């Protein structure tokens, strides 16, 4: 019976040479791919087309005198690229958590704006350019030096934010959730005393008509909640357009334009953390088994 032949190992230099040849081959094949012309096509048409929701204040307002944070930033970016800005209003944007259900096409726009959340679902559909603004659950609380235990909270659901985490957290604290359908419902619950505080996304909370009530707006504690950065969405593969817009955003940040626009709409580029909500919720009785 003959003994098995010994297995010959490739010399290390040969394995390295094979890897180099493989990489070089891939790079060579990449030269046959069609070039990215997204920036040239946009400039050739002279128009930066953007899909936005009908209304998403303070990002998109519909008011020509104060069109919203996203719109003003896009106006500056269009000027940076020396093109016109054209807005294509689409009521489906933001009404569904999954951006694939917004049914947008390249023919409609090159950018999606007006509250695009940087999430896994969105990144699976678009490449994202941060706008410097953050969203998340926030609350209106009475501006009282001697806060009372929180027993009921008026809640206005928001697309893109984790409603299950919020409801579970309130149940754990023994706090009753009072459903609301509008900012006016939140204000009415506070004024009538049927809710001790109101919770919604940070933009909605800032627009609640609270009347004569002395209040302050605070973030829900992190953790367990997270704050989500907002972005402009571009089609995957539009790399030259993305680079040009990123350069424009860098310039707007460097010269202070982003901060000036944010201040005009009552937004903070980097919101400060607050323990106010954590303190108030700690006063609520825990649920006992």
C-alpha positions in Angstrom: 0.0 0.0 0.0 1.5 3.3 -1.2 1.8 6.2 1.2 -0.3 9.3 0.4 1.4 12.1 -1.4 2.3 15.0 0.8 0.2 18.2 0.3 2.3 20.9 -1.2 1.8 24.4 0.3 1.9 27.4 -2.0 4.8 29.7 -1.3 3.7 32.9 0.5 5.0 35.0 -2.4 2.8 33.1 -4.8 -0.4 33.6 -2.7 0.4 37.3 -2.5 0.9 37.6 -6.2 -2.4 35.9 -6.9 -4.2 38.3 -4.6 -2.6 41.3 -6.3 -3.5 40.0 -9.7 -7.1 39.4 -8.6 -7.4 43.0 -7.2 -5.9 44.5 -10.3 -8.3 42.5 -12.4 -11.3 43.8 -10.5 -10.1 47.3 -10.8 -9.6 46.8 -14.5 -13.1 45.5 -14.9 -14.5 48.4 -12.9 -13.2 50.7 -15.7 -15.9 49.3 -18.0 -18.7 50.3 -15.6 -20.8 53.3 -16.7 -19.5 56.6 -15.1 -21.6 58.3 -12.5 -23.0 61.4 -14.2 -25.5 62.5 -11.5 -23.8 65.8 -10.9 -23.4 66.6 -14.6 -27.0 65.6 -15.5 -28.3 67.8 -12.7 -26.1 70.8 -13.7 -27.0 70.2 -17.3 -30.7 70.6 -16.5 -29.9 73.6 -14.3 -32.3 72.4 -11.6 -31.9 70.6 -8.3 -35.2 68.6 -7.9 -36.2 67.8 -4.3 -39.1 65.7 -3.1 -40.6 66.9 0.2 -43.8 66.3 2.2 -46.7 68.8 2.0 -45.9 70.0 5.4 -43.4 69.0 8.1 -42.7 72.1 10.2 -40.2 73.4 11.0 -38.4 71.5 8.3 -41.0 72.2 5.5 -43.6 74.8 6.2 -45.1 75.9 2.9 -44.6 79.5 3.9 -42.5 81.4 1.3 -41.3 83.9 3.9 -40.1 81.1 6.2 -40.1 77.9 4.1 -38.4 75.7 6.8 -35.0 74.5 7.9 -34.5 71.9 5.2 -35.8 74.2 2.4 -33.5 77.1 3.4 -30.5 74.7 3.6 -31.4 73.3 0.1 -31.7 76.9 -1.3 -28.1 77.5 -0.2 -26.9 74.2 -1.6 -28.6 75.0 -4.9 -26.8 78.3 -4.9 -23.5 76.5 -4.1 -24.1 74.4 -7.2 -25.3 77.4 -9.3 -28.6 75.8 -10.2 -32.3 76.4 -9.4 -34.2 74.6 -6.6 -37.5 72.9 -7.6 -39.7 71.3 -4.9 -41.9 68.3 -5.8 -44.5 67.9 -3.0 -45.3 64.3 -2.2 -47.9 63.7 0.6 -46.6 60.1 1.0 -43.3 61.2 2.4 -43.1 60.6 6.2 -46.6 58.9 6.3 -45.0 55.5 6.3 -41.9 54.3 8.2 -40.5 52.5 5.2 -39.3 55.0 2.5 -39.8 52.3 -0.2 -43.5 52.9 0.2 -43.2 56.6 -0.7 -43.0 55.5 -4.4 -40.4 58.0 -5.4 -38.4 57.9 -8.7 -35.3 59.6 -10.1 -37.5 61.4 -12.6 -39.3 63.2 -9.6 -36.2 64.2 -7.7 -32.5 63.9 -6.9 -33.0 64.5 -3.2 -35.6 63.5 -0.6 -36.0 66.0 2.3 -38.4 67.0 5.0 -37.8 64.6 7.9 -35.8 61.7 6.5 -34.7 59.7 9.5 -31.2 58.0 9.4 -32.4 54.5 10.1 -31.6 51.0 8.8 -34.7 51.0 6.6 -33.8 54.3 5.0 -30.2 53.3 4.4 -31.4 50.3 2.6 -33.1 52.6 0.1 -31.1 55.8 0.0 -27.6 57.2 0.8 -27.9 59.8 3.4 -26.4 63.3 3.9 -26.8 64.5 7.6 -28.6 67.8 8.0 -27.3 68.5 11.6 -30.8 68.1 13.1 -31.9 65.4 15.5 -35.3 64.1 16.2 -36.7 61.9 19.0 -39.4 61.7 21.7 -39.8 64.9 23.7 -42.3 66.2 26.2 -44.0 69.2 27.5 -43.9 69.3 31.3 -45.3 71.9 33.7 -42.7 74.4 34.8 -43.3 73.7 38.4 -40.6 73.9 41.1 -42.5 71.2 43.1 -43.5 68.6 40.4 -46.3 66.2 41.2 -46.2 62.4 40.4 -46.9 61.7 36.8 -50.1 59.6 36.5 -51.3 60.3 32.9 -49.5 61.4 29.7 -51.0 62.6 26.4 -49.2 60.9 23.5 -49.2 61.8 19.9 -47.7 59.0 17.8 -44.9 59.9 15.4 -43.7 58.0 12.3 -40.2 56.7 12.6 -40.0 56.8 16.4 -40.3 53.6 18.5 -43.9 53.7 19.8 -43.6 50.2 21.3 -40.7 51.3 23.5 -42.6 54.3 24.6 -45.7 52.4 25.6 -43.7 49.8 27.4 -41.8 52.4 29.3 -44.9 54.2 30.4 -46.5 50.8 31.6 -43.4 50.0 33.5 -43.7 53.4 35.3 -47.4 52.9 36.0 -48.3 55.9 33.8 -51.5 55.9 31.8 -51.2 56.9 28.1 -53.9 59.2 26.8 -54.0 58.9 22.9 -54.0 62.2 21.0 -54.6 62.9 17.3 -53.2 66.4 17.0 -51.1 69.0 18.8 -54.4 70.7 19.8 -55.4 67.4 21.5 -52.2 67.5 23.5 -52.8 71.1 24.6 -56.4 70.4 25.5 -55.3 67.4 27.7 -52.9 69.6 29.6 -55.3 72.5 30.0 -58.1 70.2 31.2 -55.8 68.4 33.6 -56.5 64.9 32.1 -52.8 64.6 31.4 -49.8 65.6 33.5 -47.5 66.0 30.5 -47.6 65.6 26.7 -45.3 63.5 24.5 -44.6 63.7 20.8 -41.7 64.1 18.4 -39.6 67.2 19.2 -40.9 69.2 16.2 -44.6 68.6 17.1 -44.0 69.3 20.7 -42.5 72.7 19.8 -45.7 73.7 18.0 -48.2 72.7 20.7 -50.5 75.7 21.5 -50.3 75.7 25.3 -51.9 79.0 25.9 -51.3 80.4 29.4 -49.7 77.3 30.9 -46.1 77.7 32.1 -44.2 74.8 30.5 -40.8 73.6 29.4 -39.8 71.2 26.6 -37.4 68.3 27.5 -36.1 65.2 25.8 -37.2 61.8 27.1 -34.2 60.2 28.8 -31.5 58.4 26.8 -31.4 55.5 27.5 -33.9 53.9 27.1 -34.9 56.2 24.2 -32.6 57.2 21.3 -32.4 60.4 19.3 -32.3 59.9 15.6 -30.3 62.2 13.2 -32.2 63.6 10.2 -30.7 63.7 6.7 -31.2 64.4 3.0 -31.7 61.2 1.0 -30.0 60.7 -2.3 -30.3 57.8 -4.7 -27.6 55.1 -4.2 -24.9 55.4 -6.8 -25.2 59.2 -7.2 -21.7 59.7 -5.8 -20.6 62.8 -7.7 -23.8 64.7 -6.6 -23.3 63.4 -3.1 -19.7 64.7 -2.9 -20.8 68.1 -4.3 -23.6 68.4 -1.7 -21.3 67.2 1.1 -18.8 69.9 0.2 -21.7 72.5 0.2 -22.9 71.3 3.7 -19.3 71.5 5.0 -19.1 75.1 3.8 -22.4 76.0 5.4 -21.3 74.6 8.7 -17.9 76.3 8.5 -19.3 79.8 7.9 -22.1 79.4 10.5 -25.0 79.4 8.0 -26.4 76.1 9.4 -26.5 77.4 12.9 -28.1 80.7 11.9 -30.9 78.8 10.0 -31.4 76.4 12.9 -31.7 79.3 15.4 -34.3 81.0 13.2 -36.5 77.9 13.5 -35.9 77.3 17.2 -33.7 74.2 16.5 -30.4 73.2 18.1 -27.6 71.7 16.1 -26.5 69.7 19.2 -29.3 69.6 21.7 -28.2 69.5 25.3 -29.2 66.5 27.4 -31.7 67.1 30.2 -32.4 65.1 33.3 -35.8 66.9 33.9 -37.8 64.1 32.4 -35.9 61.4 34.2 -36.6 63.2 37.5 -40.3 63.6 36.8 -40.8 60.0 35.7 -39.0 58.8 38.8 -41.8 60.2 40.8 -44.3 57.9 39.1 -45.2 54.7 41.1 -43.6 51.6 39.7 -45.9 48.8 38.6 -45.8 46.0 41.2 -46.5 42.4 40.2 
